[in-house]
Amino acid sequence: EAVVNATPKRTVDNLLEPVKTLTYDGDKNMIWAPNPDGKTWDVIPVYFRGYGGPVTLPILDLGSGQVKVETHQRMGWHLSPNVLAPNGKVYISAMRQSRVSICIYDPAKNELKVDAVAVPDHVRGETHPLIRSTDGMIFAGGGHPSQAASCIMIDPRNNSVTDFGACGPSHKPSNAYNYYMGADDTHVYIASGKVPWYLLAVDRRTKRTTVLAKTANSGGLVTVTQDIHGVKAYVRTGSGAKPRRYWCLRGKLVPKESPC
């Protein structure tokens, strides 16, 4: 009893407002935008309770210290791919119910515009990649009601849209999942899956789609990677098949000689 009575009294710190939620997927839902000063950044962490929203977006200007908080109802930001356009604005692909919504954040004004681009109604789906091509155009993808992949091109100079419609074969009776995309100056490349996977090349001028590779219904995989040098593809045609790596160039596959 003497030992118990000698125990120091505990103190409690008041931490003010408790943290009641957290972002999903960590850095995947942290949007970064460089400020016009070329030295500082704006940061937008994405918070949400469920895939269908509501979503809370604190906009943090690390240059000026300004903080804005926006809440948007019935919008899904659990996957929010984003790219920096040549004009310094960040394009973000979100979901409004089952349809793709393209939002634009302007770090010069600390301003976020939702539904900033006239996206056709048929660009849908849980997977909705967004990439910047080698010539600075923005490409947004999704699934088409025909259960094929879909894709549009956005010109960031005026936000005009080129619609490529349904791209490639339908995946009926399975759904189409447009997981990965890339684009060079002449073609858009789409990994359309998952049963089976197709590697598609869509001619930006004619809108014609060519199937560059196809996998078996199980055990196959196609991925597409975009970088400043061009587009790379990974193809495994089925269980036990040797993976192949390619450059995608002007609508064709060029085998890579290096394993990198």
C-alpha positions as CSV (number, residue, x, y, z in Angstrom):
1,E,0.0,0.0,0.0
2,A,2.9,2.4,0.8
3,V,4.3,1.7,-2.7
4,V,1.0,2.5,-4.3
5,N,0.6,5.7,-2.5
6,A,4.1,6.8,-3.5
7,T,3.3,6.4,-7.2
8,P,3.6,9.9,-8.9
9,K,0.4,11.4,-10.1
10,R,-0.1,11.2,-13.8
11,T,-0.7,14.3,-15.8
12,V,-2.8,14.5,-19.0
13,D,-2.0,16.7,-22.0
14,N,-4.8,18.3,-23.9
15,L,-4.2,17.5,-27.6
16,L,-7.1,19.7,-28.7
17,E,-8.9,18.3,-31.8
18,P,-8.3,14.5,-32.0
19,V,-7.5,12.8,-35.3
20,K,-10.7,11.0,-36.4
21,T,-9.7,9.6,-39.8
22,L,-6.8,8.9,-42.0
23,T,-6.0,8.7,-45.7
24,Y,-6.2,5.5,-47.6
25,D,-3.1,4.1,-49.3
26,G,-0.7,6.7,-47.9
27,D,1.1,8.6,-50.5
28,K,-1.1,7.3,-53.3
29,N,-3.8,9.7,-52.0
30,M,-1.4,12.7,-51.5
31,I,-1.5,15.1,-54.4
32,W,1.5,17.4,-54.9
33,A,1.5,20.6,-57.1
34,P,4.6,22.8,-57.6
35,N,4.0,26.5,-56.9
36,P,4.9,29.0,-59.6
37,D,7.9,30.2,-57.5
38,G,9.6,26.9,-58.4
39,K,10.7,26.4,-54.8
40,T,7.6,25.4,-52.8
41,W,4.7,23.0,-53.2
42,D,1.0,22.7,-52.5
43,V,-0.2,19.5,-50.9
44,I,-3.7,18.0,-51.0
45,P,-4.2,14.9,-48.8
46,V,-7.3,13.0,-49.6
47,Y,-9.6,11.9,-46.8
48,F,-12.8,9.9,-47.2
49,R,-15.1,7.5,-45.3
50,G,-16.0,5.3,-48.2
51,Y,-15.4,4.8,-51.9
52,G,-18.5,6.8,-52.8
53,G,-17.7,9.8,-50.6
54,P,-18.0,12.3,-49.1
55,V,-14.3,13.4,-49.6
56,T,-12.5,16.0,-47.6
57,L,-9.6,17.8,-49.3
58,P,-7.4,20.1,-47.3
59,I,-5.4,22.3,-49.7
60,L,-2.1,23.3,-48.0
61,D,0.1,25.9,-49.7
62,L,3.5,25.3,-48.2
63,G,4.8,28.6,-49.7
64,S,2.2,31.1,-48.3
65,G,0.9,29.0,-45.4
66,Q,-2.6,29.3,-46.7
67,V,-5.0,26.5,-45.8
68,K,-8.3,25.7,-47.5
69,V,-10.6,22.8,-46.8
70,E,-13.2,21.5,-49.3
71,T,-15.7,18.8,-49.0
72,H,-17.4,17.1,-52.0
73,Q,-20.3,14.8,-51.7
74,R,-20.9,11.6,-53.7
75,M,-17.4,11.6,-55.2
76,G,-14.9,8.7,-55.1
77,W,-11.2,9.6,-54.7
78,H,-10.0,6.2,-53.5
79,L,-8.1,6.1,-56.8
80,S,-7.0,9.6,-57.8
81,P,-4.2,9.4,-60.4
82,N,-2.9,12.8,-61.2
83,V,-0.4,14.4,-63.7
84,L,1.2,17.8,-64.1
85,A,0.3,19.5,-67.4
86,P,2.8,21.7,-69.2
87,N,0.8,24.7,-68.1
88,G,1.6,24.0,-64.4
89,K,-1.9,22.8,-63.5
90,V,-2.5,19.3,-62.0
91,Y,-5.1,17.1,-63.7
92,I,-6.8,14.6,-61.4
93,S,-9.0,11.7,-62.3
94,A,-11.8,11.0,-59.7
95,M,-15.1,9.2,-59.8
96,R,-18.6,10.7,-59.6
97,Q,-20.6,7.6,-58.9
98,S,-19.6,5.2,-61.7
99,R,-18.4,7.9,-64.1
100,V,-15.0,9.5,-64.5
101,S,-14.6,13.1,-63.4
102,I,-11.6,15.2,-64.4
103,C,-10.7,17.8,-61.8
104,I,-8.0,20.5,-62.3
105,Y,-6.0,22.1,-59.5
106,D,-4.3,25.5,-60.2
107,P,-1.5,26.1,-57.7
108,A,-1.2,29.7,-58.8
109,K,-4.7,30.4,-57.4
110,N,-5.0,27.6,-54.9
111,E,-8.1,26.7,-56.8
112,L,-9.7,23.2,-57.4
113,K,-12.3,22.8,-60.2
114,V,-14.4,19.6,-60.1
115,D,-15.8,18.3,-63.3
116,A,-13.5,20.7,-65.1
117,V,-13.5,18.8,-68.4
118,A,-16.5,17.6,-70.4
119,V,-15.9,13.8,-70.1
120,P,-18.2,11.6,-72.2
121,D,-20.8,9.7,-70.2
122,H,-19.4,6.3,-71.3
123,V,-16.0,6.7,-69.7
124,R,-16.7,4.7,-66.5
125,G,-15.2,2.1,-64.3
126,E,-13.4,1.5,-61.0
127,T,-10.0,1.7,-62.7
128,H,-9.4,5.0,-64.4
129,P,-5.8,5.8,-65.3
130,L,-4.6,9.3,-66.2
131,I,-1.3,9.9,-68.0
132,R,0.6,12.6,-69.8
133,S,2.0,11.6,-73.2
134,T,5.3,12.4,-74.7
135,D,3.9,15.5,-76.4
136,G,2.1,16.9,-73.3
137,M,-1.4,15.8,-74.0
138,I,-3.5,14.3,-71.2
139,F,-5.1,10.9,-71.6
140,A,-7.9,9.6,-69.3
141,G,-9.2,6.1,-69.4
142,G,-11.9,3.9,-68.0
143,G,-14.3,1.2,-69.0
144,H,-17.0,1.4,-71.7
145,P,-20.6,0.2,-71.2
146,S,-19.9,-2.4,-73.9
147,Q,-17.4,-3.9,-71.5
148,A,-14.4,-2.8,-73.5
149,A,-11.9,-0.2,-72.4
150,S,-12.5,3.5,-73.1
151,C,-10.2,6.5,-73.5
152,I,-10.2,10.3,-74.2
153,M,-7.5,12.8,-74.9
154,I,-7.5,16.2,-73.2
155,D,-5.6,19.1,-74.7
156,P,-4.5,21.2,-71.6
157,R,-4.3,24.3,-73.7
158,N,-8.0,24.6,-74.0
159,N,-9.4,21.4,-72.3
160,S,-10.9,20.2,-75.6
161,V,-11.6,16.5,-75.7
162,T,-11.0,13.9,-78.3
163,D,-13.1,10.8,-77.7
164,F,-11.8,7.4,-78.8
165,G,-15.0,5.6,-77.7
166,A,-14.8,1.8,-77.0
167,C,-11.2,0.6,-77.5
168,G,-10.5,-3.0,-78.4
169,P,-12.5,-6.2,-77.8
170,S,-15.3,-6.5,-75.3
171,H,-14.6,-8.6,-72.1
172,K,-18.1,-9.9,-71.9
173,P,-19.3,-11.5,-69.8
174,S,-16.6,-10.1,-67.6
175,N,-16.1,-6.4,-66.8
176,A,-13.4,-4.4,-68.5
177,Y,-10.7,-3.0,-66.3
178,N,-8.5,-0.3,-67.8
179,Y,-5.6,-0.5,-65.4
180,Y,-2.6,1.0,-67.3
181,M,-2.1,3.4,-70.2
182,G,0.6,5.2,-71.9
183,A,0.9,7.4,-75.0
184,D,3.5,8.6,-77.5
185,D,3.1,11.2,-80.2
186,T,1.0,8.9,-82.5
187,H,-0.7,6.2,-80.4
188,V,-2.4,5.4,-77.0
189,Y,-1.5,2.1,-75.4
190,I,-4.0,0.4,-73.1
191,A,-3.7,-2.7,-70.8
192,S,-7.3,-3.8,-71.0
193,G,-8.1,-6.7,-68.6
194,K,-8.5,-8.9,-66.9
195,V,-10.2,-11.8,-68.7
196,P,-8.3,-12.0,-70.9
197,W,-5.7,-9.2,-71.0
198,Y,-5.3,-7.2,-74.2
199,L,-2.5,-4.8,-75.1
200,L,-4.1,-2.2,-77.3
201,A,-2.7,0.5,-79.6
202,V,-5.1,3.2,-80.5
203,D,-4.2,5.4,-83.4
204,R,-4.7,9.0,-82.3
205,R,-5.4,10.2,-85.8
206,T,-7.7,7.5,-87.2
207,K,-9.0,6.2,-83.8
208,R,-8.5,2.7,-85.1
209,T,-7.5,0.1,-82.4
210,T,-5.0,-2.7,-83.0
211,V,-4.5,-5.7,-80.6
212,L,-0.8,-6.0,-80.0
213,A,-0.9,-8.9,-77.6
214,K,-3.4,-11.2,-75.9
215,T,-3.2,-13.4,-72.9
216,A,-4.9,-16.6,-71.8
217,N,-8.0,-16.2,-69.6
218,S,-6.0,-17.0,-66.5
219,G,-2.4,-16.6,-65.5
220,G,-1.7,-13.8,-67.9
221,L,-0.8,-10.2,-67.2
222,V,-0.2,-7.0,-69.2
223,T,1.1,-3.7,-67.8
224,V,2.0,-0.4,-69.5
225,T,4.4,2.2,-68.0
226,Q,4.7,5.8,-69.1
227,D,7.7,8.0,-68.7
228,I,9.4,10.9,-70.4
229,H,11.3,8.6,-72.7
230,G,8.2,6.8,-74.0
231,V,6.0,3.8,-73.2
232,K,7.1,0.3,-72.0
233,A,4.9,-2.8,-71.8
234,Y,5.2,-6.1,-69.8
235,V,3.4,-9.1,-71.3
236,R,3.0,-12.6,-69.7
237,T,0.7,-14.6,-71.9
238,G,-0.3,-17.2,-69.3
239,S,0.8,-19.4,-66.4
240,G,4.4,-20.5,-66.8
241,A,4.9,-18.3,-69.9
242,K,8.1,-16.3,-70.0
243,P,7.4,-12.6,-69.5
244,R,8.4,-10.3,-72.3
245,R,9.2,-6.6,-72.1
246,Y,8.8,-4.2,-74.9
247,W,9.0,-0.6,-76.0
248,C,5.7,0.7,-77.5
249,L,6.6,2.8,-80.5
250,R,4.3,4.2,-83.2
251,G,1.7,1.5,-82.7
252,K,4.1,-1.4,-82.6
253,L,6.0,-3.5,-80.1
254,V,9.8,-3.4,-80.0
255,P,11.4,-6.1,-77.9
256,K,13.7,-4.7,-75.2
257,E,17.2,-6.0,-75.2
258,S,18.0,-4.9,-71.6
259,P,16.2,-6.5,-68.7
260,C,15.7,-3.1,-67.0
